[in-house]
Amino acid sequence: MTSEQKISVVSFKLEEQTKRRFDAAMRAEGTTVSKTIREAVLRFLNEVDAGVEHPQFRLDLKDQASGNKGDQR
């Protein structure tokens, strides 16, 4: 982002426990929820702009070697 770009807030609702878990997971990754979501949105839009047939919204986390830990609700 450049200083010339206007910034807008995007918000959505999550259950409190889910928000806390996501925040803790992002801190463990050394990042924040905001940065992670912002980067995922930008990757998705880049795929849309590139004409990718089925663009994906994904979180590219640095600790991918640990594998998918599954849904731990």
C-alpha positions, 0 to 999 in steps of 0.5 A: 500500500502506498500513502496515496491509497485510501484505507477502509475498514472491513469488519465481520462477525465471529463467535468470541471463542473462534475470534480468540482462537484465530487471534492466538493462531496468528500470533503463534505464526508471528502475524496478525489477523488483519495482515493475514486476512488482508493478504488473503484478499489480495491474493484472491483478487490477483487470481480473479484479475489473472483470470484464474478459473476457480480463484481460491481464498486461502491463508498461506501460513509459514508453518505449513510443514506441520500439516493440517491439524483439522477442525478443533472445535 
